[in-house]
């Protein structure tokens, strides 16, 4: 009997890529506001929905990759990639949540100032 072969699992890799981009979306936007003349720090808030969508996409790709493993009876690799994708997705969503809170508090303070 031949040993099971491990084929690629592109959804697992896509999960890691989307998760990493979710983590980097808001910091990259903050970096960009420092480099672009006339852009304010609050303009980096436009990256919050992008980070959220990438984090959700990473979780969905991880779920699809896990389903591929279950359908093919563990003959598809990628369990480590799935785990890394989930961790990065949760980290990205955490960055998005903390950024949302920061922007919300800033807006509240601006309104209370007047």
C-alpha positions in Angstrom: 0.0 0.0 0.0 1.4 3.4 -1.0 1.8 6.1 1.6 -0.5 9.1 1.2 0.9 11.9 -0.8 0.8 15.5 0.4 -0.4 17.8 -2.3 -0.6 21.6 -2.1 -3.4 23.4 -0.3 -3.6 26.9 -1.9 -6.4 28.1 0.5 -4.1 27.5 3.4 -1.4 29.7 1.8 -4.0 32.3 0.9 -5.1 32.4 4.5 -1.6 33.3 5.6 -1.2 36.0 2.9 -4.5 37.6 3.8 -3.8 37.4 7.5 -0.4 39.0 7.1 -1.9 41.8 4.9 -4.7 42.3 7.6 -2.0 42.8 10.2 0.0 45.2 8.1 -2.9 47.2 6.6 -3.3 49.9 9.3 0.4 50.2 10.1 1.2 50.6 6.4 -1.5 53.3 6.2 0.0 55.1 9.1 3.4 54.9 7.5 2.0 56.3 4.3 0.4 59.2 6.0 3.8 60.1 7.4 5.3 60.1 3.8 2.5 61.8 1.9 2.4 65.6 2.2 -0.9 67.0 3.4 -2.2 63.7 4.7 -3.1 63.5 8.4 -2.9 60.6 10.8 -6.7 60.3 10.8 -6.6 59.5 7.1 -5.1 56.2 8.0 -8.5 55.2 9.3 -9.5 54.4 5.7 -7.4 51.2 6.0 -9.6 49.9 8.8 -12.2 48.4 6.5 -9.5 46.9 4.3 -7.9 45.2 7.3 -11.2 43.9 8.5 -12.1 42.4 5.1 -8.6 40.9 4.8 -8.9 39.4 8.3 -12.3 37.9 7.5 -11.0 36.6 4.2 -8.1 34.9 6.0 -10.5 33.1 8.3 -12.7 32.0 5.4 -9.7 30.7 3.5 -8.6 28.8 6.6 -12.0 27.3 7.0 -12.0 26.2 3.3 -8.5 24.8 3.6 -9.6 22.8 6.7 -12.6 21.5 4.7 -10.2 20.4 1.9 -8.2 18.4 4.4 -11.4 16.8 5.8 -12.7 16.0 2.3 -9.5 14.4 1.1 -9.0 12.4 4.3 -5.9 14.2 5.6 -4.0 13.7 2.3 -3.7 17.4 1.7 -1.1 19.3 3.6 -1.3 22.7 5.0 -2.3 22.2 8.7 0.5 24.5 9.8 -0.3 27.1 7.3 -4.0 27.0 8.4 -2.9 27.6 12.0 -0.6 30.4 11.0 -3.4 32.0 8.9 -5.8 31.9 11.8 -3.3 33.5 14.2 -2.5 36.2 11.7 -6.2 36.8 11.0 -7.0 37.2 14.7 -4.0 39.5 15.1 -5.2 41.6 12.1 -8.7 41.8 13.5 -7.3 42.9 16.8 -5.3 45.7 15.1 -8.5 46.7 13.4 -10.5 46.7 16.6 -7.9 48.7 18.5 -7.7 51.2 15.6 -11.4 51.5 15.5 -11.5 52.3 19.2 -8.7 54.8 18.9 -10.4 56.7 16.0 -13.7 56.6 17.9 -12.2 58.0 21.1 -10.4 60.7 19.0 -13.7 61.7 17.4 -15.5 61.7 20.8 -12.8 64.0 22.2 -13.1 66.3 19.3 -16.9 66.6 19.8 -16.5 67.2 23.5 -13.9 69.8 23.0 -16.4 72.2 21.3 
